[in-house]
Amino acid sequence: MSAKPLLDDCFLHDKDRLRHTEALAILKERMHCVTGPEEIPLEQAYGRILAEEITAPRDVPQSDNSAVDGYAFRFEDHEEAGGFFRLEQRIAAGHPSEKPLGPWGAARIFTGAIMPPGADTVAMQEDCETHDQDGQSFVIVPAGLKKGANRRRAGEDLAKGTVLLSPGQRLRPQDLAAIASTGRGSIRVYRKVRVALMSTGDEIRRPGSELQPGEVYDSNHFLLRALCQNLDVEIEDLGVLKDRAETIAATMKAAAERSDVLLTTGGASRGEEDHVLSSLDKLGKRHMWQLAIKPGRPMMFGQIGSCVFLGLPGNPVAAMVCFLLYARPVLSVLGGGPFLEPCRFQVPADFEVLKKKPDRREFYRGILDRDADGRTVVRKFDRDGSGLITGLREADGLIEIPEDATSVPRGSLVDFIPFF
């Protein structure tokens, strides 16, 4: 199985400013996996994207076994024996017995041990009484148990041939447990998407250095790096580039030749010092620019050769919003995963917006809370500035207001998108 090359028309459209749903529709239709499969040990597979179908080669568990520490017996013997059984065997997990129980016989059995031939029911040890008589051990099993109680059947978890997982699924801890239960020690996953992260600006400094007047620290790099690490990607840090057209163009060209995705923030406007946009136009194709959303209008999509270009806005709030809405699903699909659309649920608004501009989708930072009646409501962070990282820290997610809304009445139901 080989990866498909990215077509150079993957984002083509004929509108200057796309609505949110239009941008998503184009991305969903045109994006596809660009990485190939590789085989890795199961212990390295957490968070990776599966590249093969996983089926159960045998029943799991393979044999009927005890779910508790107790006593195994034939249910039909209980009434005849009056609940009084001879103890004939002792069976621990990993030490199966092939000897059938005799009439009115029972076996001392432990959790996970294979049931002896003929036995179909297990009584919990704390419900039973044992005693010895004339050199023979006995156990008294109380009435009231149902046939098959405390017995795990062969194939109860997985029957042979069951499809556990399909290609494109991101592997969670419980998925790794299921794969391990089938005996697989290695699996095929998609190669990690290679993402090059680039920061630009004469005023940008990395933390750890002294700030001069007019300079700011590069918070966006650490924001985007952490967001990327929640996905199956391999990150290359291109550092902070000065506002020099030649330097930015040369760095973008070289990164595009060795990366699947070039991810930048800022430099997306038409100012004299905004060289990212002009470099993209020079080196490749700009397929989307200017979306009808707030924050995040200057979001850019394009490509340089076979490398996808994602140009996020420079303000931290807008950068995170655009990453979650657009970059995250794109990175997932490129790496063989699903198009990760955010989960939404409706919550009453514990705020009001008297006037909202139509024909633009807006995303407020939302904080979940309880009202006086104990109902879950959502509050809006009280400041709308796209440069306020405080709003991202205090918020639990985004409040999504559609294009046709011109206000948000208090108490109305609004869509809430959790951050994670």
Residue pairs with C-beta under 8 A, 6 or more apart in sequence:
1 36
1 37
1 51
2 36
3 33
3 34
3 35
3 36
4 32
4 33
4 34
5 34
5 306
6 32
6 34
6 303
6 306
6 308
7 30
8 285
8 303
9 30
9 287
10 30
10 31
10 287
10 303
10 308
11 26
11 27
11 30
11 287
11 288
11 301
11 302
11 303
12 287
13 22
13 26
13 287
13 288
15 22
16 290
17 290
17 291
17 292
17 297
18 26
18 288
18 290
18 291
18 292
19 291
19 292
19 361
19 403
20 291
20 292
20 293
20 325
20 361
20 403
23 288
23 291
23 301
23 326
24 325
24 326
24 329
24 341
26 288
27 301
27 326
27 329
27 330
27 333
27 339
28 329
28 339
31 329
31 330
31 333
31 334
31 339
32 333
32 334
33 190
33 333
33 334
33 335
33 336
34 193
34 260
34 306
34 334
35 190
35 191
35 192
35 193
35 260
35 334
35 335
35 336
36 190
36 191
37 51
37 52
37 188
37 189
37 190
37 191
38 51
38 188
38 189
38 190
38 191
39 186
39 187
39 188
39 189
40 48
40 186
40 187
40 189
41 185
41 186
42 176
42 179
42 180
42 184
42 185
42 186
42 187
45 171
45 176
45 179
45 187
45 189
46 171
46 172
46 173
46 176
47 170
47 171
47 232
48 170
48 171
48 189
48 190
48 192
48 232
49 168
49 169
49 170
49 171
49 189
49 190
49 232
49 332
49 335
49 336
49 337
50 165
50 166
50 167
50 168
50 169
50 170
50 171
50 187
50 188
50 189
50 190
51 167
51 188
51 189
51 190
51 336
52 167
52 187
52 188
53 163
53 165
53 166
53 167
54 163
54 164
54 165
54 178
54 179
54 182
54 184
54 187
55 161
55 162
55 163
55 164
55 182
56 158
56 159
56 160
56 161
56 162
56 164
56 182
57 160
57 182
57 183
58 160
58 182
58 183
59 154
59 155
59 158
59 159
59 160
60 155
60 157
60 158
60 181
60 182
61 152
61 154
61 155
61 156
61 157
62 154
63 96
63 114
63 115
63 154
64 114
64 115
64 120
64 151
64 152
64 153
64 154
65 93
65 112
65 113
65 114
65 115
65 151
65 152
66 72
66 109
66 110
66 111
66 112
66 113
66 115
66 122
66 150
66 151
66 152
67 111
67 122
67 150
67 151
67 152
68 111
68 122
68 124
68 125
68 150
69 109
69 110
69 111
69 124
69 125
70 109
70 122
70 123
70 124
70 125
70 127
70 128
70 150
71 85
71 87
71 106
71 107
71 108
71 109
71 122
71 123
71 125
71 128
71 139
71 141
72 91
72 101
72 106
72 107
72 109
72 115
72 116
72 119
72 121
72 122
72 151
73 85
73 101
73 105
73 106
73 107
73 119
73 121
73 122
73 123
73 141
74 101
74 118
74 119
74 120
74 121
75 120
75 121
75 145
75 147
75 148
77 85
77 103
77 104
77 105
78 121
78 141
78 143
78 145
80 104
81 104
83 140
83 141
83 142
83 143
84 104
84 138
84 140
85 104
85 105
85 106
85 138
85 139
85 140
85 141
86 102
86 104
86 105
86 106
86 136
86 137
86 138
87 105
87 106
87 107
87 108
87 130
87 136
87 137
87 138
87 139
88 101
88 102
88 105
88 106
88 107
89 97
89 99
89 101
89 105
89 107
89 108
89 116
90 107
90 108
90 109
91 97
91 107
91 108
91 109
91 110
91 113
91 114
91 116
92 110
92 113
93 110
93 111
93 112
93 113
94 112
94 113
95 113
96 113
96 114
97 107
97 114
97 116
97 117
98 117
99 116
99 117
100 116
100 117
100 118
101 107
101 116
101 117
101 118
101 119
106 119
106 139
106 141
107 116
107 119
108 139
109 115
109 116
109 122
115 122
115 151
120 147
120 148
120 151
121 145
121 146
121 147
121 148
121 149
121 150
121 151
122 149
122 150
122 151
123 139
123 141
123 142
123 145
123 149
123 150
124 150
127 141
127 142
128 139
128 140
128 141
128 142
129 139
129 140
130 137
130 138
130 139
130 140
131 137
131 138
131 140
132 138
157 181
158 164
158 178
158 181
158 182
164 175
164 178
164 179
164 182
165 171
165 175
165 178
165 179
167 336
168 336
168 337
168 338
169 175
169 337
170 232
170 332
170 337
171 179
171 189
179 187
189 232
190 232
190 335
190 336
190 337
191 335
192 232
192 233
192 234
192 335
193 231
193 232
193 233
193 234
193 260
193 261
193 331
193 334
193 335
194 233
194 234
194 236
194 258
194 259
194 260
194 261
195 228
195 233
195 234
195 235
195 236
195 259
195 260
195 261
195 262
195 263
195 331
196 235
196 236
196 238
196 255
196 256
196 258
196 259
196 261
196 262
196 263
197 221
197 224
197 225
197 228
197 235
197 236
197 237
197 238
197 263
197 264
198 238
198 239
198 241
198 251
198 252
198 255
198 262
198 263
198 264
199 218
199 220
199 221
199 238
199 239
199 240
199 241
199 264
199 265
199 266
200 240
200 241
200 242
200 243
200 248
200 264
200 266
200 267
200 275
200 276
201 240
201 241
201 242
201 243
201 266
201 267
201 314
202 242
202 243
202 273
203 214
203 215
203 216
204 215
204 216
204 217
204 218
204 240
205 211
205 215
205 216
205 217
205 218
205 240
206 217
206 218
206 221
206 239
206 240
207 217
207 218
207 222
211 217
218 240
219 316
219 389
220 265
220 266
220 312
220 314
220 316
220 319
221 237
221 240
223 316
223 319
223 320
224 263
224 265
224 312
224 319
224 323
225 235
225 237
227 320
227 323
227 324
227 327
227 328
228 235
228 263
228 331
229 235
230 420
231 328
231 331
231 332
231 335
232 332
232 335
232 337
233 261
233 331
233 335
236 255
236 258
236 259
238 251
238 255
241 247
241 248
241 251
243 273
243 275
244 275
245 275
245 278
245 279
248 267
248 275
248 276
248 279
249 275
249 279
249 282
249 283
252 262
252 276
252 279
252 280
252 283
252 304
253 283
253 304
255 262
255 307
256 262
256 283
256 284
256 304
256 305
256 307
256 309
257 305
257 307
259 307
260 306
260 307
260 308
260 334
261 307
261 308
261 309
261 310
261 330
261 331
261 334
262 304
262 307
262 308
262 309
262 310
263 310
263 312
263 327
264 276
264 309
264 310
264 311
264 312
265 311
265 312
265 313
265 314
265 319
266 274
266 276
266 313
266 314
267 274
267 275
267 276
267 277
267 311
267 314
268 274
268 276
268 277
268 289
268 298
268 299
268 300
268 311
268 312
268 313
268 314
269 277
269 298
270 277
276 300
276 311
277 286
277 289
277 300
277 311
280 286
280 300
280 302
280 304
280 309
280 311
283 304
284 302
284 303
284 304
284 305
284 307
284 309
285 302
285 303
286 300
286 301
286 302
287 301
287 302
287 303
288 299
288 300
288 301
288 302
289 298
289 299
289 300
289 301
290 297
290 298
290 299
291 297
291 299
292 359
292 360
292 361
292 403
293 299
293 321
293 325
293 360
293 361
293 362
293 363
294 357
294 360
294 361
294 362
294 363
295 313
295 315
295 317
295 318
295 321
295 363
295 386
296 312
296 313
296 318
296 321
296 322
296 325
296 363
297 313
297 318
298 311
298 313
298 318
299 311
299 312
299 313
299 322
299 326
300 309
300 310
300 311
300 312
301 308
301 309
301 310
301 311
301 326
302 308
302 309
302 311
303 309
308 330
308 334
310 326
310 327
310 330
312 318
312 319
312 322
312 323
312 327
313 319
313 322
313 386
315 385
315 386
315 387
316 386
316 387
316 388
316 389
316 392
317 365
317 385
317 386
317 387
317 388
317 389
317 391
317 392
318 386
320 392
321 363
321 398
324 342
324 398
324 417
324 419
325 342
325 363
328 340
329 339
329 340
329 341
332 338
332 339
332 340
333 339
342 398
342 417
342 418
343 417
343 418
344 400
344 415
344 416
344 417
345 415
345 416
346 413
346 414
346 415
346 416
347 368
347 376
347 377
347 378
347 413
347 414
347 416
348 371
348 375
348 376
348 377
348 378
348 411
348 412
348 413
348 414
349 377
349 378
349 380
349 399
349 408
349 409
349 410
349 411
349 412
349 413
349 414
350 369
350 371
350 377
350 378
350 379
350 410
351 378
351 379
351 380
351 408
351 410
352 407
352 408
352 409
352 410
353 380
353 401
353 407
353 408
354 407
355 406
355 407
356 362
356 401
356 405
356 406
356 407
356 408
357 406
358 403
358 404
358 405
358 406
359 403
360 403
361 400
361 401
361 402
361 403
362 400
362 401
363 398
363 399
363 400
363 401
363 417
364 380
364 381
364 384
364 398
364 399
364 401
365 380
365 381
365 391
365 392
365 394
365 395
365 398
365 399
366 378
366 379
366 380
366 381
366 395
366 396
366 397
366 398
366 399
366 416
367 378
367 379
367 380
367 381
367 394
367 395
367 396
368 376
368 377
368 378
368 379
368 396
368 397
368 416
369 376
369 377
369 378
369 379
370 376
370 377
371 377
378 399
378 414
378 416
380 399
381 388
381 391
381 394
381 395
383 391
385 391
395 419
396 418
396 419
397 416
397 417
397 418
397 419
398 416
398 417
398 419
399 414
399 415
399 416
399 417
400 414
400 415
400 416
400 417
401 408
401 414
401 415
408 414
